Amino acid sequence: MDISLIKDKDGISATIEDNGKGFNANDKENFEGIGLKILN
């Protein structure tokens, strides 16, 4: 995932991009982080 924040004289713009591969949210046990593991 790539997140960019750019501030200029007109304000702030944000761009969020990913690789489009996705993931299986039902396979929570195989994720290394804690983000999806806390969802029940």
Rosetta constraint file for C-alpha pairs under 8 A:
AtomPair CA 1 CA 16 HARMONIC 7.28 0.50
AtomPair CA 1 CA 17 HARMONIC 5.73 0.50
AtomPair CA 1 CA 18 HARMONIC 4.42 0.50
AtomPair CA 1 CA 19 HARMONIC 6.92 0.50
AtomPair CA 2 CA 15 HARMONIC 7.96 0.50
AtomPair CA 2 CA 16 HARMONIC 5.83 0.50
AtomPair CA 2 CA 17 HARMONIC 5.18 0.50
AtomPair CA 2 CA 18 HARMONIC 6.26 0.50
AtomPair CA 3 CA 14 HARMONIC 7.27 0.50
AtomPair CA 3 CA 15 HARMONIC 5.75 0.50
AtomPair CA 3 CA 16 HARMONIC 4.59 0.50
AtomPair CA 3 CA 17 HARMONIC 6.52 0.50
AtomPair CA 4 CA 14 HARMONIC 5.61 0.50
AtomPair CA 4 CA 15 HARMONIC 5.12 0.50
AtomPair CA 4 CA 16 HARMONIC 6.54 0.50
AtomPair CA 5 CA 12 HARMONIC 6.83 0.50
AtomPair CA 5 CA 13 HARMONIC 5.77 0.50
AtomPair CA 5 CA 14 HARMONIC 4.59 0.50
AtomPair CA 5 CA 15 HARMONIC 6.64 0.50
AtomPair CA 6 CA 12 HARMONIC 5.51 0.50
AtomPair CA 6 CA 13 HARMONIC 5.29 0.50
AtomPair CA 6 CA 14 HARMONIC 6.49 0.50
AtomPair CA 7 CA 11 HARMONIC 5.67 0.50
AtomPair CA 7 CA 12 HARMONIC 4.30 0.50
AtomPair CA 7 CA 13 HARMONIC 6.53 0.50
AtomPair CA 8 CA 12 HARMONIC 6.40 0.50
AtomPair CA 24 CA 28 HARMONIC 7.93 0.50
AtomPair CA 25 CA 36 HARMONIC 7.46 0.50
AtomPair CA 27 CA 31 HARMONIC 7.55 0.50
AtomPair CA 28 CA 36 HARMONIC 6.28 0.50
AtomPair CA 28 CA 37 HARMONIC 5.65 0.50
AtomPair CA 29 CA 37 HARMONIC 7.15 0.50
AtomPair CA 31 CA 36 HARMONIC 7.63 0.50
AtomPair CA 31 CA 37 HARMONIC 7.57 0.50
AtomPair CA 33 CA 37 HARMONIC 7.59 0.50
AtomPair CA 34 CA 38 HARMONIC 6.42 0.50
AtomPair CA 35 CA 39 HARMONIC 7.72 0.50
